Amino acid sequence: MTKPFKPGLSVDAWALAVELLVRWLENNERVDVLLDSLPRSLGRAERGRCQHLLFGAVRNLGRIEAIFTPMLARPPRTAVKAILLIAGYELIEGGNDGHTARVVHHAVEQTKTLASQPEAKMVNAVVRKISAALDAQTVPAALAGATELANYYSHPEWLVRRWLAQFGAAGARELLEWNQKPAPVYARWRAEGAPAGEDAALFVATPWKGFYEVKSGSWARVETLVNDGTLFLQDPATRHAIDLLAPKTGEAVLDACAAPGGKSLAIADLMGSGRVVAVDLPSPRIDRLKQNLSRAKIDVALVQADLLQIERLGVLEECNLPKAYDAVLLDVPCSNTGVMRHRVDVKWRLQVSDFAKHARQQGDLLSAAARLVVPGGRLVYSTCSLDTEENMDVISTFLEKTRGRFTLEAQRISQPWVDGHDGAAAFVLRKAVG
Ligand SMILES: C[S@@+](CC[C@H](N)C(=O)[O-])C[C@H]1O[C@@H](n2cnc3c(N)ncnc32)[C@H](O)[C@@H]1O
């Protein structure tokens, strides 16, 4: 086990990445939560390097583990496994002449401090063999089976099988390749116009109106722009739900699963005036929602409540808020299969049974949200899932259950390998007038 953080201690990013990876391997803590636990005193560059190594190792875990596991007589201690994974990721990343020798040397020196001298000897031999094995690997052939794809592209085999069945060999392969690339950071520019003056140099324009890619190394200034509300860090895929909701000035709009508030803010930005109500369960996510909503130009009411109970308990009436809304957005919890490039640990947490579990919850939330729509009003159901079971299947079941009281007017599905950004799905349903 590596040493725990000590405030004020001078630490290097590599050792910190090993420590976080140990915690992830042992306790399955979420990687974003682990990163949040890094000491505040850590410099921006070290924090960035630590994140890069941790994400890279988690993203490539399956491929590296499949190489080194058969080389070892018994499983290594977790700290040594973390060292092998991070060194393995550095080898995958590649570098100039002498890169392998530098990676081996560094991993060996770190093992002496973070583990033990005998383990350093083993790391020396195994990292060299990982390098040779990676050099010998070739990209799987066009019709490679699920096992080979799962190993090479570092995904659970059951998930690869599911994607092969849903997206075909070419789509599944492109999705796997997509998920293995480091994800750019995107921002939605909230201020008038586009980034100008010195700020223009921090961003790359995208084909998606209002969205910019944040250039690496821009973070110091970008953080200020986030804090003063000029921009919001958000993937272009989020626009689909907002476009379909089409909130208008003066309307009453409910964001029924709002935290951390990216879509509430986009709704408020479009409306100019009107009533926006943001609902989410009481949880620590509410603090981020509050913080983000304080940046909206119009008044957004925040309600901490369970959407499934909101009507029965008369929560909206108690808060003097409308009981029904011109437009309701329901951005449900889901498998996150559309955002795995950003959320690198999701693929290792997900279980095949999660899809049905999510679909049941999504169906219940959809029925609850539907009761809060005025006659003639619109209900947008959205996910960041690519999976039919959480998208069209949920909508079909809902339409069947509501027997003509709602009509599906439009849908948008983005697939990363087709659209060039995160995956998402959005469906707009119109409530009958009578
Ligand atoms: C995908 S996230 C929403 C993201 C948000 N719309 C945004 O753009 O920032 C799903 C949210 O649904 C919330 N949620 C789950 N069950 C809920 C319930 N029964 N009532 C209210 N909110 C719920 C979760 O707490 C979570 O914040």
The ligand as an SDF file (V2000), in Angstrom:
LIG
                    3D

 27 29  0  0  0  0  0  0  0  0999 V2000
  -28.2970   12.4040  -15.8260 C   0  0  0  0  0  0  0  0  0  0  0  0
  -28.4220   13.1730  -14.3030 S   0  0  0  0  0  0  0  0  0  0  0  0
  -29.0750   14.7300  -14.7320 C   0  0  0  0  0  0  0  0  0  0  0  0
  -28.0670   15.6770  -15.3560 C   0  0  0  0  0  0  0  0  0  0  0  0
  -28.6080   17.0770  -15.5030 C   0  0  0  0  0  0  0  0  0  0  0  0
  -29.8490   17.1050  -16.2520 N   0  0  0  0  0  0  0  0  0  0  0  0
  -27.6200   18.0040  -16.1800 C   0  0  0  0  0  0  0  0  0  0  0  0
  -27.7240   18.2510  -17.3870 O   0  0  0  0  0  0  0  0  0  0  0  0
  -26.7220   18.5060  -15.4900 O   0  0  0  0  0  0  0  0  0  0  0  0
  -29.7900   12.3890  -13.5850 C   0  0  0  0  0  0  0  0  0  0  0  0
  -30.2560   13.0180  -12.2800 C   0  0  0  0  0  0  0  0  0  0  0  0
  -31.4950   12.4030  -11.9020 O   0  0  0  0  0  0  0  0  0  0  0  0
  -31.5940   12.5210  -10.5070 C   0  0  0  0  0  0  0  0  0  0  0  0
  -32.6660   11.6240  -10.0080 N   0  0  0  0  0  0  0  0  0  0  0  0
  -32.6660   10.2780   -9.9620 C   0  0  0  0  0  0  0  0  0  0  0  0
  -33.8240    9.8270   -9.4250 N   0  0  0  0  0  0  0  0  0  0  0  0
  -34.5630   10.9180   -9.1270 C   0  0  0  0  0  0  0  0  0  0  0  0
  -35.8430   11.1020   -8.5230 C   0  0  0  0  0  0  0  0  0  0  0  0
  -36.5710   10.0580   -8.1260 N   0  0  0  0  0  0  0  0  0  0  0  0
  -36.2800   12.3580   -8.3520 N   0  0  0  0  0  0  0  0  0  0  0  0
  -35.5290   13.4180   -8.7380 C   0  0  0  0  0  0  0  0  0  0  0  0
  -34.3170   13.3030   -9.3210 N   0  0  0  0  0  0  0  0  0  0  0  0
  -33.8370   12.0710   -9.5050 C   0  0  0  0  0  0  0  0  0  0  0  0
  -30.2030   12.1460  -10.0280 C   0  0  0  0  0  0  0  0  0  0  0  0
  -29.9980   12.6080   -8.7140 O   0  0  0  0  0  0  0  0  0  0  0  0
  -29.3310   12.8470  -11.0810 C   0  0  0  0  0  0  0  0  0  0  0  0
  -28.8910   14.0820  -10.6220 O   0  0  0  0  0  0  0  0  0  0  0  0
  1  2  1  0
  2  3  1  0
  2 10  1  0
  3  4  1  0
  4  5  1  0
  5  6  1  0
  5  7  1  0
  7  8  2  0
  7  9  1  0
 10 11  1  0
 11 12  1  0
 11 26  1  0
 12 13  1  0
 13 14  1  0
 13 24  1  0
 14 15  1  0
 14 23  1  0
 15 16  2  0
 16 17  1  0
 17 18  1  0
 17 23  2  0
 18 19  1  0
 18 20  2  0
 20 21  1  0
 21 22  2  0
 22 23  1  0
 24 25  1  0
 24 26  1  0
 26 27  1  0
M  CHG  2   2   1   9  -1
M  END
$$$$
